[in-house]
């Protein structure tokens, strides 16, 4: 089990930046990957960015070049730096911890990001 707590969401104008944080209650190195997902009402949750235990990263095409996922192993925290935000980025953003063994997934409560003028 792990508890994940997201923070850093809010209202930002188009073109602005936000940094989301996901604090875990245990070592994030114990997971195969730490991910950020987002969801808007009426749509499926979509993977935004992922960072593996080895440090490899992957991004959705829609955020490549604008978002950066990183982690601080000592603080058990994963970050999502979001730049050049667009109204289409408006969503609830969720942190996910994934274990390949048993395909286990743990979710945070989500943080709202609203991009609007």
Backbone as CSV, one residue per row, in Angstrom:
resi,resn,N_x,N_y,N_z,CA_x,CA_y,CA_z,C_x,C_y,C_z
1,UNK,0.833,-1.189,0.000,0.000,0.000,0.000,0.872,1.244,0.000
2,UNK,0.346,2.292,-0.565,1.032,3.580,-0.557,-0.025,4.663,-0.644
3,UNK,0.236,5.761,0.027,-0.632,6.929,-0.106,0.073,7.947,-0.985
4,UNK,-0.666,8.503,-1.919,-0.147,9.507,-2.838,-0.955,10.786,-2.664
5,UNK,-0.257,11.899,-2.492,-0.932,13.178,-2.287,-0.434,14.164,-3.329
6,UNK,-1.360,14.601,-4.206,-1.004,15.572,-5.233,-1.233,16.987,-4.716
7,UNK,-0.475,17.913,-5.255,-0.663,19.325,-4.949,-0.134,20.143,-6.117
8,UNK,-0.466,21.443,-6.105,0.083,22.346,-7.103,-0.880,22.757,-8.201
9,UNK,-2.073,22.187,-8.211,-3.035,22.588,-9.221,-3.589,23.978,-8.956
10,UNK,-4.349,24.475,-9.933,-4.959,25.787,-9.769,-5.407,26.358,-11.092
11,UNK,-5.687,27.647,-11.066,-6.124,28.380,-12.257,-4.935,29.142,-12.834
12,UNK,-4.731,28.995,-14.133,-3.616,29.678,-14.797,-4.076,30.140,-16.170
13,UNK,-3.510,31.232,-16.637,-3.858,31.746,-17.956,-3.157,30.932,-19.047
14,UNK,-3.715,30.909,-20.241,-3.033,30.242,-21.354,-1.621,30.781,-21.531
15,UNK,-0.700,29.861,-21.776,0.703,30.235,-21.881,1.456,30.193,-20.571
16,UNK,0.746,30.035,-19.479,1.368,30.017,-18.163,1.936,28.666,-17.790
17,UNK,2.439,28.576,-16.557,3.087,27.360,-16.070,2.557,26.975,-14.696
18,UNK,2.609,25.686,-14.433,2.315,25.141,-13.113,3.248,23.966,-12.870
19,UNK,3.530,23.702,-11.595,4.276,22.504,-11.250,3.448,21.693,-10.259
20,UNK,3.125,20.478,-10.670,2.400,19.559,-9.797,3.385,18.696,-9.023
21,UNK,3.010,18.359,-7.804,3.817,17.475,-6.966,2.983,16.281,-6.526
22,UNK,3.642,15.156,-6.366,3.003,13.942,-5.871,3.906,13.365,-4.797
23,UNK,3.465,13.462,-3.555,4.252,12.955,-2.431,3.764,11.567,-2.055
24,UNK,4.694,10.612,-1.998,4.364,9.226,-1.674,4.740,8.913,-0.231
25,UNK,3.988,7.966,0.353,4.211,7.607,1.754,5.326,6.576,1.922
26,UNK,5.865,6.087,0.813,7.002,5.177,0.887,7.879,5.389,-0.332
27,UNK,9.006,4.707,-0.394,9.978,4.919,-1.447,9.373,4.714,-2.827
28,UNK,9.521,5.726,-3.684,9.012,5.604,-5.048,9.875,4.662,-5.892
29,UNK,11.068,4.355,-5.407,11.918,3.408,-6.141,11.390,1.983,-6.038
30,UNK,10.442,1.748,-5.132,9.847,0.420,-5.007,8.823,0.143,-6.096
31,UNK,8.536,1.153,-6.925,7.559,0.998,-7.998,8.265,0.960,-9.349
32,UNK,7.698,0.242,-10.289,8.279,0.154,-11.621,8.144,1.463,-12.383
33,UNK,7.078,2.199,-12.101,6.875,3.478,-12.766,6.001,4.378,-11.920
34,UNK,6.234,5.670,-12.059,5.374,6.690,-11.478,4.818,7.499,-12.650
35,UNK,3.516,7.681,-12.649,2.860,8.295,-13.801,1.987,9.473,-13.391
36,UNK,1.743,10.335,-14.357,0.719,11.372,-14.237,-0.336,11.098,-15.299
37,UNK,-1.590,11.071,-14.875,-2.745,10.939,-15.754,-3.597,12.188,-15.609
38,UNK,-4.497,12.374,-16.560,-5.476,13.442,-16.439,-6.823,12.968,-16.961
39,UNK,-7.858,13.619,-16.468,-9.210,13.225,-16.861,-10.130,14.437,-16.876
40,UNK,-10.944,14.507,-17.930,-11.989,15.522,-18.005,-13.324,14.798,-17.947
41,UNK,-14.367,15.474,-17.491,-15.674,14.816,-17.371,-16.126,14.212,-18.696
42,UNK,-16.602,12.977,-18.636,-17.125,12.314,-19.816,-16.084,11.638,-20.678
43,UNK,-14.798,11.727,-20.288,-13.735,11.106,-21.076,-12.932,10.154,-20.211
44,UNK,-12.228,9.244,-20.885,-11.378,8.309,-20.163,-10.151,9.012,-19.618
45,UNK,-9.646,8.463,-18.529,-8.401,8.974,-17.980,-7.284,8.666,-18.969
46,UNK,-6.417,9.657,-19.234,-5.353,9.462,-20.197,-3.987,9.648,-19.547
47,UNK,-3.022,8.854,-20.018,-1.662,8.957,-19.519,-1.000,10.191,-20.107
48,UNK,-0.429,11.013,-19.242,0.232,12.246,-19.664,1.744,12.051,-19.719
49,UNK,2.302,11.491,-18.640,3.743,11.323,-18.558,4.065,10.200,-17.591
50,UNK,5.210,9.549,-17.840,5.619,8.430,-17.019,7.124,8.472,-16.809
51,UNK,7.564,8.064,-15.603,8.988,7.937,-15.333,9.220,6.583,-14.675
52,UNK,10.133,5.807,-15.251,10.386,4.465,-14.741,11.367,4.512,-13.576
53,UNK,11.500,3.365,-12.899,12.455,3.298,-11.796,13.877,3.509,-12.285
54,UNK,14.117,3.233,-13.574,15.433,3.454,-14.148,15.650,4.872,-14.641
55,UNK,14.598,5.682,-14.579,14.724,7.088,-14.964,14.240,7.407,-16.368
56,UNK,13.842,6.392,-17.136,13.330,6.660,-18.466,11.983,7.355,-18.413
57,UNK,11.730,8.233,-19.386,10.496,8.996,-19.393,9.746,8.805,-20.707
58,UNK,8.437,8.953,-20.617,7.572,8.930,-21.788,6.492,9.977,-21.633
59,UNK,6.059,10.530,-22.778,5.059,11.587,-22.751,3.989,11.344,-23.813
60,UNK,2.783,11.793,-23.505,1.749,11.830,-24.527,2.159,12.841,-25.598
61,UNK,1.801,12.560,-26.844,2.177,13.469,-27.933,1.684,14.887,-27.684
62,UNK,0.533,15.009,-27.045,-0.080,16.316,-26.845,0.697,17.212,-25.874
63,UNK,1.605,16.624,-25.099,2.334,17.429,-24.108,3.845,17.435,-24.339
64,UNK,4.318,16.692,-25.332,5.755,16.644,-25.599,6.301,18.036,-25.866
65,UNK,7.423,18.336,-25.254,8.047,19.635,-25.430,7.502,20.708,-24.502
66,UNK,6.405,20.413,-23.797,5.818,21.397,-22.878,5.849,20.915,-21.426
67,UNK,5.694,19.616,-21.226,5.651,19.056,-19.873,6.933,18.265,-19.605
68,UNK,7.355,18.270,-18.343,8.516,17.496,-17.931,8.213,16.776,-16.626
69,UNK,8.404,15.464,-16.622,8.230,14.682,-15.402,9.601,14.454,-14.778
70,UNK,9.657,14.542,-13.464,10.916,14.317,-12.757,10.597,13.759,-11.378
71,UNK,11.644,13.377,-10.655,11.408,12.834,-9.321,12.562,13.178,-8.396
72,UNK,12.249,13.198,-7.124,13.241,13.372,-6.066,13.131,12.135,-5.183
73,UNK,14.056,11.205,-5.368,13.960,9.927,-4.652,14.086,10.112,-3.137
74,UNK,14.909,11.052,-2.736,15.101,11.272,-1.299,13.827,11.791,-0.632
75,UNK,13.044,12.570,-1.390,11.794,13.127,-0.863,10.576,12.280,-1.231
76,UNK,10.792,11.183,-1.951,9.684,10.322,-2.398,8.613,11.136,-3.117
77,UNK,9.051,12.008,-3.989,8.140,12.931,-4.653,8.383,12.919,-6.155
78,UNK,7.290,12.968,-6.899,7.337,13.060,-8.352,6.723,14.402,-8.745
79,UNK,7.293,15.017,-9.758,6.835,16.334,-10.200,6.382,16.284,-11.653
80,UNK,5.510,17.208,-11.993,5.140,17.428,-13.388,5.204,18.931,-13.629
81,UNK,6.241,19.364,-14.335,6.374,20.765,-14.719,5.611,20.965,-16.014
82,UNK,4.668,21.871,-15.987,3.810,22.114,-17.143,3.999,23.547,-17.612
83,UNK,4.495,23.704,-18.824,4.736,25.013,-19.419,3.858,25.203,-20.642
84,UNK,3.730,26.436,-21.072,2.946,26.759,-22.273,1.570,26.099,-22.212
85,UNK,0.919,26.270,-21.103,-0.362,25.589,-20.897,-1.434,26.113,-21.836
86,UNK,-2.305,25.192,-22.242,-3.390,25.496,-23.162,-4.728,25.174,-22.482
87,UNK,-5.813,25.766,-22.957,-7.125,25.420,-22.378,-7.416,23.925,-22.434
88,UNK,-6.913,23.228,-23.468,-7.128,21.781,-23.581,-6.418,20.988,-22.496
89,UNK,-5.523,21.626,-21.756,-4.857,20.939,-20.648,-5.710,20.928,-19.384
90,UNK,-6.821,21.635,-19.423,-7.715,21.668,-18.268,-8.236,20.272,-17.958
91,UNK,-8.033,19.831,-16.710,-8.414,18.480,-16.310,-8.099,18.300,-14.829
92,UNK,-8.549,17.182,-14.281,-8.068,16.741,-12.981,-6.854,15.855,-13.245
93,UNK,-5.746,16.166,-12.595,-4.504,15.428,-12.787,-4.298,14.483,-11.610
94,UNK,-3.996,13.222,-11.948,-3.828,12.184,-10.950,-2.417,11.604,-11.009
95,UNK,-1.881,11.330,-9.846,-0.622,10.619,-9.728,-0.913,9.128,-9.595
96,UNK,-0.072,8.314,-10.219,-0.240,6.861,-10.183,1.103,6.208,-9.900
97,UNK,1.069,5.209,-9.022,2.246,4.376,-8.763,1.947,2.974,-9.279
98,UNK,2.832,2.460,-10.126,2.566,1.188,-10.800,3.597,0.123,-10.449
99,UNK,3.079,-1.061,-10.139,3.922,-2.232,-9.930,3.582,-3.270,-10.994
100,UNK,4.587,-3.734,-11.743,4.349,-4.750,-12.754,3.816,-6.044,-12.132
101,UNK,4.364,-6.379,-10.957,3.939,-7.605,-10.285,2.497,-7.474,-9.845
102,UNK,1.643,-8.298,-10.438,0.227,-8.238,-10.113,-0.496,-7.063,-10.736
103,UNK,0.200,-6.322,-11.601,-0.380,-5.139,-12.259,-1.090,-4.254,-11.241
104,UNK,-0.367,-3.883,-10.197,-0.941,-3.072,-9.137,-0.823,-1.591,-9.475
105,UNK,-1.872,-0.861,-9.184,-1.891,0.577,-9.406,-2.468,1.277,-8.183
106,UNK,-1.812,2.339,-7.773,-2.251,3.145,-6.643,-2.430,4.580,-7.129
107,UNK,-3.533,5.207,-6.676,-3.891,6.525,-7.183,-3.957,7.557,-6.062
108,UNK,-3.621,8.773,-6.421,-3.863,9.892,-5.530,-5.284,10.395,-5.713
109,UNK,-5.622,11.466,-4.987,-6.982,11.993,-4.998,-7.220,12.939,-6.168
110,UNK,-6.168,13.393,-6.814,-6.280,14.285,-7.957,-6.178,15.746,-7.561
111,UNK,-5.730,16.545,-8.511,-5.653,17.990,-8.321,-6.150,18.660,-9.599
112,UNK,-6.993,19.672,-9.435,-7.620,20.337,-10.582,-6.672,21.351,-11.196
113,UNK,-6.539,21.290,-12.513,-5.805,22.288,-13.280,-6.787,22.925,-14.264
114,UNK,-6.909,24.235,-14.196,-7.796,24.966,-15.091,-6.992,26.025,-15.829
115,UNK,-7.036,25.956,-17.151,-6.315,26.915,-17.981,-7.355,27.774,-18.693
116,UNK,-7.425,29.018,-18.284,-8.469,29.903,-18.811,-8.057,31.349,-18.631
117,UNK,-8.486,32.181,-19.573,-8.241,33.618,-19.445,-9.416,34.297,-18.749
